[in-house]
């Protein structure tokens, strides 16, 4: 009898530990590798200030699928490749615009993405409902978490109203995402015309001192803003635009930044508020101006990538002035100044509308590329429209890759 009781007890203990293991695998995901590949980080999906990115019903089946894929990879002696991290901030009427940006990122990328969506609380349900409605073969390409907007308590109101609502949230990503090594931050009005993977590769181009990458604000100094109007220090000849920003958060957290306020370097969290207090009456573009000031004093820490990675109306409204785009096409489109939502720059609006209206699973050539090319031909009366082939040159390659992936499924 004792023998049976012991066997029963062993079975019960085994069942409890098995249940705990399954529970932990279901509710802890997104294994991220640090830059040296040596340490795994498990990020709880229900962290403070965050909302889980799947409904409970879908979570079970989706996580079982992920666990099965991981088990197959482990059996084959391989580890799941860590995802690329992409962050965006959405406040006000930015839900649809942000979802269109995410759609472009997920549609064209090769590696899996993990999305960090910082949004006002009233937008959370909209994001979750929309993303969960996407088909399974798309959902498998990304995971996500929706965060509340968070600023330091003592200065929250001042940070939130800087330039545009919530825009300065990007400055605090190194402090909020403590377990993330590197990330791509983009404004909500960004559209990827090439895989995020190609931008992610710039991380491997960083030298030992570089910790961020951005594109210049302008290519042509005669029409540039910073060198003509800025009342504060700025990076390089024409400043930098922060709409697309690649960050090594680990390096940002550990570096002491040179500045014009103290004789010693300051850590990122020590630098931001004093910088704002000193320059708040002199800055026009909010957090972007603060980044320009920081990298003016620390130019060795920035990698500058070409304008085709952050192509804005300024690159064509006065005639084409982005040489890299003229040569290879536009990689990332940045529709700042609300050009996706008015008719001042119909070329930009046409690209936005084409991606927004595209239905996952349909032929991207006939459902996205060809209708877009027809619309772009209607914009040739504008300076940007005269360069309309630049808007589809890289997109055509991306669409071809989608078709290949579709045939392989």
N, C-alpha and C positions, 0 to 999 in steps of 0.2 A: 504493500500500500504506500509506504514511504517513497519507494522508487517512482510510483506513478505520480505522487504529489510533487516530487522534485522535477519530474519531466514536465508536469503541468506548469509549475512555476517558471521553469526555463522558457517554455513556450510563451508565457504571458510577458516575460521580460523582453524576449525577442520581438514580440508584436508591438510593445510600447516603443522600443527603440526604432523599429522599422517605421512606425507611424510618425515619430519625430523626424526621421530622415526625410520621408516623403513631404511632410509639412514644410520643412526647411527648404527643400528643393522647389516647392510650389511658390513659396512666398519670398524667396530671396533669389534674385536673378541678376542679369546684366553683369557678368563677371568681367571686370575691366582689368587690363594689365597695365602696370606702371611702365614707364618708358623703357626701363631696363629689362622688362619682361620677367622679373623675378618674383613679383608679389601679386597675388590675386586679392581683389577687394570685392566683398559682397555688400551690395547696397540695398538696404531694406526698402521695399516698395511703398511702405506706409510710414515715411519719415515725417517729422514735424514740418509743417508748411507745405506738404506735398500731397498729391492725390494719386491713387493708383490708376494706371493707364489702361486697365481693362475691367470690364464688369466681372462679377464673381462667377457668373455662368460661363462666360467665355474664357476666364482665366484658367479653369480646370483643364479644359480640352487643349487650350493653347500651350500651357505649361507642360502638360503630358507630352505634347508633340515635341517641344524643345528638349525635354528630358530624354525622349527616345532618340532624337538626333544626337544629343551629347553622348548618350550611351554607345551609339554606333561609332561615333568618332573616337571615343575612348577605347572601344574594342579594336579599332583599326590603328590604335597607337598615336592618334592625332588629337590636338586640343582645339576647341572652338576659337576662331580668330576673334580677338577683341573688337568691339564695334567702334566706329567713328562717332564722336560726340558733337552734336550740333545744338546750339542754343539760340533762342529767339525771345524777344519781349513783345507782348501784345497788350495794349491798353486802348480804351475807347472803342471806336468803330473799326477795329483791326482784325476781327475774327476771320472773315472771309479772305482777306489779303494774306494773313499768316498761313491759313490752310492751303492757299494756292502756292505759297513758297514751299511749304512742306511737301506738297504734291510733286513739285518739280524736283526736289531733292531726292525723294524716295523713288520717283519714276526712273531717273537716270543712273542712280548710284549702283555700284557693284557690291561693295561690302555692306554689311548691316549697319544701320544707324541707330544711335540712341539719342532721342530728342529730349532736350530740357526746355520746357515751355513755361516761361514766366508770364503770368497773366493776372489781371484783376479777377477777383473771385467770381464776379457775375459772368465771366467768360468761360469758366472751367467746364461747366456742363456742356457747353457748345462744342468745345474742343473734343471732349471725350466721346460725345455722341457722333460727331462727324468722323473721327478717326476710327472708331469701332465699326462704322458702317462700310468701311473700305473692304474689298474682297480679301479672302484669306491669303492668296498668293502675294498680295501687296503687304498685308499686315505682317507677314513673316519677315519682311525686309527691315523692319524697324521695331523698336520698343520706345516707350516714352514715359515721361512723368510731367505732371502739371504742377507748378509751384505758385504759391501766392507771391505777390510783389513784396520784397523785403528790403528795408533800408535800416541803417543804424537808428535806434529809437530816438536818440537826442536830436537828430537832424533830419528825420524822415520827411517832414513836409518840405523842407528846403531842397532836398535831393529829388523828390518826386516832381516838383514843378520846374526843374532845370531843363530849359529848352523845350522839350515835349514831354507829356506825361509818361513817366516810367522809363524814359530813354536812358537815363544814367544808371539803370539797374545793371548794365553790362560791366560797369566799373567794379561791382562787388562780386562778380562771378568767382574770382580766386578765393574769396572768403567764404562764399556759400557752398561751392562745390569742392569741399575739402578733399574728397576722395577721387577726384577726376584729375588726371595728369595733363591732358591737352584737350582743346575744344575749338570748334569753329563757331564764332558768333556772327550772326547776320541780322540786319534790320528786317522787319516784316515785309518791306517792299522789294525784297530780293527775289530773283528768279534764276535758278540754275539751268543753264543750257548744256552743261557738261556734267559728268559725275562729280559728286563731292570728293570722291577718291583723289582726283587730280589736284584739288586744292590741299587735301590732307597730306599729300606727298611733300609739300613745302616744309613740313616739320623735319623731314630728313635732311633738308638743305640748311637748317639752322646751324650756325657755328656755335662754339662753346659759350658765347656771350649773348646770343640772340634769344629772345623769349616771346616775340610777337611778330606778326607780318601784316602789313596793310598796303594799299595802293595809294599813289599820290592823289591829292585833291585835284590837281590840274597837271596837264602836260605842257600847256602853253602859258608861260609867265605873263604875257601881255593881257590875258583875260582871266588870270588866276585871282582868287579872292584874298588869300592870306597875305601874300607879298604886297598887296595894294591897300588893304583895309584893316588888317589885324592890329590890335592894340596890346598884343601879348606875344611872347616868344612862340615860335612854331617850328615844326620839323622841316629840314631841307630847304629847297628853293620855293616850293609852293604849298607846303603843308601835306597832311595825310587825311584821307577820308576813312572814317571808322565804320562804314556800313557793312564791310566785310572784314572781319578781324580774326586771324588765327592766333591762338594763345597757348603757350606752354605754361599752364597754371602753376605747376610745381616750381618752375624757375621764378615766376612772378611772386610767389609767396616767400621765397627765400632770399631774393635780391635786396640789397640796399641801394636805393635810387638817389643819384645826385640831384640836387635841386638848388634853387636860389634863396632858400629860406633858412637853411642851417649849414654849418660847415661839415656836417657828417651826413652820411647817407641815411635815408629813411625807408623803412619797410612799406609795402604797398598800403597796408591798413593805417599806417601813421601819416602817410603822405596826402591822402585824398582830401580830408577836411581842411587842413591848413592851406592847401592849394586853392580850394574853392573860396575860402575866406579872403585870400589875397587877391584873386583875379575876378571875382564874381561881377564886379562892375565893368570889367573890360572884355568879357567873353560874349560872343554872339551865338555860337553853335553848341553851347552847353558842354556835355561830356567829351565831345570830339575836340573841343578847344583844350580841355584839360589833358587829353591824351597827347595833343600836339606839344603842349608845354613840357610834359613828362619826357617825351622822346627828343625834344630839342636839347635837353640836358643829358640825355642818355641815348645818343644816336646809334651807338654800337650795339644796342639791344634790339634794334628793329631790322627786320628783313623787308625790303620794299619789293612787292611783286607788281607786274605790269598792269596797265589800266584795263586790259581785256578781262581781268578778274573782278572789276568793279566799274562797269561801263554805265555811265549816267548821261542824261540829256546834255550836260555841258560838253560832252565829247563829240557832239554832232550838231547842236543847234546853231552854231556859228560856222559850220563847216567841219568836216572830219578832222579831229586832232588827236586820235589815239592810234599810234603807229602799230602797236601789237595787234589790235583788233583788225586793222586794215590788212595785216599780213595773214593772220590765222583765224579771224572771226571773233565773236564775242563769247566768252566763257560764262560770265555771270552778268546779268542785267540788273541794274539798280534804278528803280523807278521813283526816285525821290521827288519832292515837291508835288506829290499827289498825281503824277502824270498817268497812272493807270486808271484814274477815275474821272478825268476830264478829257477834252479833245484838243488840248494844246499841243500834245506830242502823240499823234495817232499811231506812230510806229511802235512806241512803247506799249500803248494801250492794246494794240492788236496782239502782241505777244502774250500779254497778261490774259486777255480774253480767251485766246486759243488754249492755253494750258488750263485755265479755270474750267472751260467747257469740255475738255477731253474726258472721255469715259474710260476708266481702267479696263483693259482687256480687249478693247477695239484696236483695229489696225492704226498705229500711230502715223503712218504715212498718209492714209486717206482721211483720217479723223482729226489729225493735228497739223502735220507739216503742210500738206497741200492747201487746206483752207487758210492757213496762216499766210502762205505765199500769195494767195489771191488777195487777201486783205492788205498786205504790205504794198502791193502794186498800186493801191488806191492812195498811198501816202507819199508818192514821189514828188508832190508839190512842196513838201517840207524838206529842210536840209537833212534831217535824220532819215527821212524817207528815201532820199537820194542814195543813202548808204544801206538800203534795206537788205542787200545780200549778206552784209556782215551779221545780221540778226539771225540768219538761218544756216550759216556756214557750219558752225559747230553743232547746232541742233540737228542737222541732217545726219551727222555721224552718230549722235546719241540715239536718234530714232532707229537707225539701222541696228544698233546694238540691242535695243528693246526687241526688235523683230527676231534677232538671233536667239535671245533668251526665251522668247515665246515658243519658238520652234523646238527648243531643247527641253521644255517642260513636258 
